[in-house]
Amino acid sequence: MLTINHTDIVLSQVASSKTEAIQSVASSLTGKGYIEPDYVNGMLAREQQSSTYLDNGIAIPHGTTDTRSMVNNTGVVVHHYPQGVDWGDGNLIYLAIGIAC
């Protein structure tokens, strides 16, 4: 079963761009052993295919089907951006929920 604990939540982050935020989320997923370092390329490619912006200031960056083999364990990290990050198309996010699956 997937669980989230306090070490999976990173508060008060700052990112100057969507790419920087995704790289930070990927770094956290990598640090926890959920993904291989190159999975970040799949996360960035996924954004090129279609935005991971949901609504209400939340995005769920994740990889593509091509990068599934780089997932070691299913996991989630949450990054909080109190000043927001421009996610494109006029969307500002405050929470990026990185998913390794």
Buried (B, 14 or more C-beta within 10 A) or exposed (E): EEEEEEEBBBEEBEBEEBBEBBBBBBBBBBEBEBBBEEBBBBBBEBBEEEBBBBEEBBBBBBBBEEBEEBBBEEBBBBBEBEEEBBBBEEBBBBBBBBBBE
